[in-house]
Amino acid sequence: MTTRSDSGTQRRSATPTDADLAQLLGLDAATADFADVRARLAAVAAAPAGVGAGAARRALVAPGLAEAPGDLAALEHALDSRLAAEAEAVAAAVADGKARSAERLALVRAEMARQDLAGFLVPLADEHQSEYVPPSAQRLAWLTGFTGSAGMAVVLAEEAAIFVDGRYTLAVRDQVQVGLFVPHHSADAPAGPWAAARLGPGARLGFDPWLHTRSGLASLRSAVERVGAQLVAVDRNPVDVAWANRPAPPLSPVIVQPLARAGEAAVDKCQRLGTTLGAEGIDAALLTAPDSIAWLLNVRGADVPCNPLPLSFALLHKSGHVDWFVDPRKTGPDVRGHLGNLVTLHAPDSLPAALDALGAAKARVRLDQATAAVALADRLEAAGASVSHGADPCALPKATKNAVELAGIRDAHARDGVALARFLAWLARTAPAGGLDELTVSDRLESFRAAHPWYRGGSFDTISGAGPNGAIVHYRATPATNRVLAPGSLYLVDSGAQYADGTTDVTRTLAIGPPSAEHRDRFTRVLKGHIALARARFPRGTTGSQLDVLARLSLWEAGLDYDHGTGHGVGHFLCVHEGPHRISKIANSVALEPGMVVSNEPGYYRTGAYGIRIENLVAVIDGPAIPGGERPMLAFESLTLAPIDRTLINPALLSPAEILWLDTYHARVLRTLRPWLEGEDLAWLVAATAGIGG
């Protein structure tokens, strides 16, 4: 690990070799013990580094680190250096999808031919149907170059296409070779009819049963079977066969979410939900969503970017006992002590045998069709179990936050508001001089958040879009696309943070220099929609789909609209996109209930010019009594605390009630954040929150 320079002094090499590490650990590099170290290195490097996780990551690689015979400081440095190099190798293993699409496509097609497949489905998915997937599951990016959060490629022998939703119709054309993968809007031109039109009778369209749900495949299966083709599950994923240097599954430490932040003990959650299952005649629920398991057991992790959870499966029995299928290397003594007798730990590869045992017992097992892989349902049914399809039993309780969780979320938003105020004040002082670009500004925003010790990282990849890049709904700045914040343009920044007590998500659109009349008109219409939703009063039983029109009406009056949902649920130090509730045009039968947190984010996007979005998180609460009203009403409490750019508002378009809401909101922002700011930052906040109502 050390080399000697010409002057005779020693210097440390950047990346220690196996021999270096083995020497420091007191091991032989050829032994099984060191092979385990190498495997741990690869797995830990495949998980996000996380904020302040260095010691925990080193302990995962070398559990006996403190007892190692060598120089501890040298060993820690060597492990950190090697992990950094391994992480670069992980990134390289997924990278260059666009540039290398042709050769990778040829490899996949060769394996398809060996398996007698006319086509193969390549979704962005892992075994848990997660939004954020580990590098080992980034098959779509490896093959095509597309890095959005949702999409699927269909590869045929002579043609291929990629299907994305409205958020990515612009981005996908930049990220993939359209001559190899023809982009389609998944709602306007679904994959099923496209594939069916190209498949003949008897043709076999393959899919990996671990990467799809039955409900997700239903329409596609129907389309191809109408032309006599077959949708067939494969044992060997052709992408995995072709992907020679595919990363290892991620390995990160599980941590305990203490009762003081969770608000309810894990044993109480398990017994409560187990009793409900038993009352419904269900013997056990197979939990496949990692955030449900994290919530249920009051644990968190860092296996994937942005979502603080460990990847795992679990069986919740009607007795309240839980069988947890998780890599045992992730759970230290503190976690095992926290779980006690409530949970029995199992290695992930023992899950199939556990499902077979349920089948042998003729158990009735709850399975959520929206999140459970086809492979799991097939295994249970083949073993003799009775599968009861229904909602994940954790989904609704997780979404309806308790008083302790809501208190933590409010604290997290106040903390986030201070960071945002400092950032916005800095931007207001710095932007007029010119030279700022999307990446610089995004990094600066993160630095303000990271200053707080409870910061645990971003809750999603920041959208930092200047000018026309702001019109790309899920844009992500790269060195190749990085734009300067030019005078006369709009800048859209959508960002969020994970704190130990809550998750934030906020979007602000800012004028860089004087805005145009069109900018102000469109911004004010978006603001009117935001205010209409924020002020809504609605009876119990109302769904987000029934409220969605409130956010769009002002835009509709001008012949305008936006193509994304108006609001998504948000977790408590968990996933920034959380169901089962949402606010969107798409019908949703889940009623909004007190304790739910959801975003309020209408927008407007002019392709090639600019984008506008105003987003606050809101909590569903019991509303104040309405004089003369006959029913109790629910309402929204705005959680996000950040000024809305007053220079972009045309007050003539606002009603007195809308102006009152805005002035009241800004007064609350100032009142809450003022004690934590001083000097230029405070002066900026006072000006930014001044009333416009006269």
Secondary structure as GFF3:
##gff-version 3
##sequence-region A 1 694
A	DSSP	beta_strand	2	4	.	.	.	ID=ss1
A	DSSP	beta_strand	10	12	.	.	.	ID=ss2
A	DSSP	alpha_helix	18	25	.	.	.	ID=ss3
A	DSSP	alpha_helix	32	45	.	.	.	ID=ss4
A	DSSP	alpha_helix	54	61	.	.	.	ID=ss5
A	DSSP	three_ten_helix	65	67	.	.	.	ID=ss6
A	DSSP	alpha_helix	72	94	.	.	.	ID=ss7
A	DSSP	alpha_helix	101	114	.	.	.	ID=ss8
A	DSSP	beta_strand	119	123	.	.	.	ID=ss9
A	DSSP	three_ten_helix	135	137	.	.	.	ID=ss10
A	DSSP	alpha_helix	139	144	.	.	.	ID=ss11
A	DSSP	beta_strand	152	156	.	.	.	ID=ss12
A	DSSP	beta_strand	160	164	.	.	.	ID=ss13
A	DSSP	alpha_helix	171	175	.	.	.	ID=ss14
A	DSSP	beta_strand	182	185	.	.	.	ID=ss15
A	DSSP	alpha_helix	191	196	.	.	.	ID=ss16
A	DSSP	beta_strand	204	207	.	.	.	ID=ss17
A	DSSP	alpha_helix	214	225	.	.	.	ID=ss18
A	DSSP	beta_strand	230	233	.	.	.	ID=ss19
A	DSSP	alpha_helix	238	242	.	.	.	ID=ss20
A	DSSP	beta_strand	255	256	.	.	.	ID=ss21
A	DSSP	alpha_helix	259	262	.	.	.	ID=ss22
A	DSSP	alpha_helix	266	279	.	.	.	ID=ss23
A	DSSP	beta_strand	284	287	.	.	.	ID=ss24
A	DSSP	alpha_helix	290	297	.	.	.	ID=ss25
A	DSSP	beta_strand	299	300	.	.	.	ID=ss26
A	DSSP	beta_strand	313	317	.	.	.	ID=ss27
A	DSSP	beta_strand	322	325	.	.	.	ID=ss28
A	DSSP	three_ten_helix	328	330	.	.	.	ID=ss29
A	DSSP	alpha_helix	333	339	.	.	.	ID=ss30
A	DSSP	three_ten_helix	340	342	.	.	.	ID=ss31
A	DSSP	beta_strand	343	346	.	.	.	ID=ss32
A	DSSP	three_ten_helix	348	350	.	.	.	ID=ss33
A	DSSP	alpha_helix	351	360	.	.	.	ID=ss34
A	DSSP	beta_strand	364	367	.	.	.	ID=ss35
A	DSSP	alpha_helix	374	383	.	.	.	ID=ss36
A	DSSP	beta_strand	386	389	.	.	.	ID=ss37
A	DSSP	alpha_helix	395	399	.	.	.	ID=ss38
A	DSSP	alpha_helix	403	430	.	.	.	ID=ss39
A	DSSP	three_ten_helix	431	433	.	.	.	ID=ss40
A	DSSP	alpha_helix	438	450	.	.	.	ID=ss41
A	DSSP	beta_strand	455	458	.	.	.	ID=ss42
A	DSSP	beta_strand	463	466	.	.	.	ID=ss43
A	DSSP	three_ten_helix	467	471	.	.	.	ID=ss44
A	DSSP	beta_strand	489	495	.	.	.	ID=ss45
A	DSSP	beta_strand	497	499	.	.	.	ID=ss46
A	DSSP	beta_strand	502	503	.	.	.	ID=ss47
A	DSSP	beta_strand	506	512	.	.	.	ID=ss48
A	DSSP	alpha_helix	517	534	.	.	.	ID=ss49
A	DSSP	beta_strand	537	539	.	.	.	ID=ss50
A	DSSP	alpha_helix	544	556	.	.	.	ID=ss51
A	DSSP	beta_strand	567	569	.	.	.	ID=ss52
A	DSSP	beta_strand	578	583	.	.	.	ID=ss53
A	DSSP	beta_strand	597	600	.	.	.	ID=ss54
A	DSSP	beta_strand	603	606	.	.	.	ID=ss55
A	DSSP	beta_strand	610	613	.	.	.	ID=ss56
A	DSSP	beta_strand	616	622	.	.	.	ID=ss57
A	DSSP	beta_strand	633	638	.	.	.	ID=ss58
A	DSSP	three_ten_helix	646	648	.	.	.	ID=ss59
A	DSSP	three_ten_helix	651	653	.	.	.	ID=ss60
A	DSSP	alpha_helix	656	673	.	.	.	ID=ss61
A	DSSP	three_ten_helix	674	676	.	.	.	ID=ss62
A	DSSP	alpha_helix	679	688	.	.	.	ID=ss63
###
